[in-house]
Amino acid sequence: MATEHEFICTACPKGCRLRVVMEGKDVVKMEGYTCRKGIDYGKQEASDPQRMLATTVRVENGFHPLLPVYTQKPISKEKIGAVLAALRDLHLKAPINAQTVVLADAAGTGVDVLASRDMPVG
């Protein structure tokens, strides 16, 4: 059974309207793209949509009570809830340097979560 997905491509500034038809996990038809990036984006978005994740984590003894963090690269949308749950249970202690891995292999994604900024002792 074929499923149809429609997206606005964000791979470049053009914002093409993509239409992707899939049978199972295979792309059988794609329309609306104007560049190679659109083809890759449409296939990825239809089969396994991924997003960057940015949030905050609690910090003890920090200058601020929360530390902004982000995923090193995009993760599957299906795993976002699990990563957020793992980060919710995480309590860090200051000082923390920017780019420090605060959670390795977040929820089995193979992607690390990094500190966005330095957090000095407060």
N, C-alpha and C positions, 0 to 999 in steps of 0.2 A: 504494500500500500504506500503510495507516494504522499509525502508531506511537503507543504510549501511554506517557506519562510520569507519574510520581507524585512529588510534592514536598510538603514541609512549608513553608508560606509564612512568610517572615521579614519581610514588609513591615510588619506591625504585631504587637502582643503576643499576638494570638489564636492564632497558629500553626495555621491551617486546613490540612487535608489536601487538596491539590489533585490532580485527575486531569485531564490534558490529552491530548487525542487530536489528532494532526496527520496531515495528508496532505501529504507534501513539506514545504514551509515554511509551510503554512497551518494555522492552528488551526481544527479543525472542531467540537470539543466541549470544554467545560471545566466541571468540577464541583467543588464543595467550597468555593468562595470565599464570603466573607460581606461583602466590601467591594470597592470599586473598586480599591484597591491590590492586592488579590489577583488580580484580572483582569490587571492590568498585569504583576505579578510572574510569574504563570504563563506568559503569552505570552513574556516576555523569557527566562525560565529554560528554556523548551522550545525556543525558536528560537536563542538566542545567550546562553548563561549567562555572566554577568560577575561578577568579584570584584575587591575592593580587594586590593592587594598591599603587604605591608610586609616589609622585609628589612633587611640591613645591607650597607654598602659599605666597602672598605678606605680608610683615611686615613693619609697620611704626615704626620709631625710633629704629630700630633694628641694631645690630652690622653688620648684613648682610641684604640685601633687600629681600631675600627669605628664607623661613623656610621649610626644608624637612618634609613631612608628609606621613603617610601610613594608610591603612585601618587596623583595629584591627583583622579582619579575612577576608577570601576571599569573594568577592561579585560576583553576576551573571555578566557575560560578557555583557549582555543586559543593565545593569545599569551603566556601566563604563562611558559612555558619559554623563549621567545625573549627576553623582557624580563629574566628572571633571568640568562640567558647574557650579555646586554649589560652588566648590572650586575656580573657576576663579573669581567669584563675591565676594569672602571672602577677607577681609582686616583685618589683625590682628595688635595688638599694643604690642610692646615689653614692659616689659620682659615676656617671655613665658618659662615655664619649660617643659622638656622632658616628654613625656607620657601624657601631657595635652590633653583633648578632645578639638579639634578645630572645629569639626563639628559633632554633635550628629545625629544619625539615618540618615546618608547621603543618600539623595534622596529616602527616604522611604525603605532603604535596611535593617534597623535594626542594621546596623554596624556603629560604630563610627570611625572617622578619628582622628588620634593621632599625636602629634608633635614628630618628631624623635630625636630632640636634644634640649638643652636649647638655648634660644635666648636672650642674655642680651641686655640692652639698649646700643646703639652705640653712 
